């Protein structure tokens, strides 16, 4: 009786649900980042960011993900570390001369 394994049915159903949720969380965090870049990174002073944060909370986006998106837009320490690591690993004179073409290969 192929296709009648309860575990596999749960696994496939959960996989589809997780993919939808992941796509939604990515969209919400991107909205928060764009809103924080467009104005102040404080939701009390930025109405667009306040709306994005409220929408994210309504969809159960975790607080640490919301804060990470705001920090990313404000130029938090995560972005600076990535840029410094890329600059440190690239050769002084690369063949292409562009760090953007080289950085995804690191």
N, C-alpha and C positions, 0 to 999 in steps of 0.2 A: 504494500500500500504506500506508494511513493507520494510524498507531499503531505503526509499526515503526522509529521513529527511536531509535537506541541512546542518544543524548544525552538525549532527552526522557524515556525510561524511567528512566535514572539520575537525572535531575533530580526527577522525581515521587517516586521511591523515597526519595531523600535528603531531600526536603522533608517527607515523612511521618515519617521517622526523626528528623529535627531537631525537629519539632513535639513528638514524644513525649519526646525528651530535654530540651527546653526546659521542658515541663510538669513533669517530674521535678525538674529543677534548681530551679525556682521553689518547689516543695513543700519540697525539702530546705533551701533558704535560709530559707524562712519558719519551718520547724521550728527551725533554729538561732537565729533571731531571738527566737522565743517562749521557747526554753529559756534564752537569755542574759538576757532580761528577767525571767524568773521567779526567777533567783538571781544568783550572781556571774558576771561575763563571762569567767571563767577556767575552762577545761575541767578543770583539775586539781582545782578546788574545787567544781565543779558537775557532779554525775553525769549529770543530764539533758542538759546541754550536751555532755558527753563522748560520750554515746551518739549524739546528733544529729551531731556532728562525725565520729564513726567511721562512721556510716551514709552520710554525704556523701562521705567518702573512699572507701568501698567502691563508690560509684557514679561515681567519678572526677570529683567536683566540684572545680574548681580552687581552690588555696589562697587566691588573692586574693579569690574570691567568698565563701569561708568567713570570711575575716577581715573583709570588708566587711559581712557580715551580723552579725557579733559587734559591730563598731564601731557599726553602725546601732542595735542594741539598747542599747548602752552610752551612747548619746547622743554619738556621734562628731561630727567636724566637718562631715560631709556633711549631717546633719539640721539643724544650726544655720544653715548657709548657706542652705538652702532656706527656713527660717522667716524669716530676716532679709530675704531677697529678696522674699518675699511681703508682709511688713509694709511694706517700703519702697515697693512699687509700688501698694499700695492707697490710695485717697483717704482723707482724714481722716474724713469722714462719708460712708459709702456709703449707697445707698438701702436696702439690706437690713440693714445693720449687722452682717452676719456674714462673717467672713473665710473660713469654710469653704465657703460657697457661691460666693465670688468666686475662691478660689485655683485651682480647676481651669481657669479661663478664661485664666490668665496665660500 
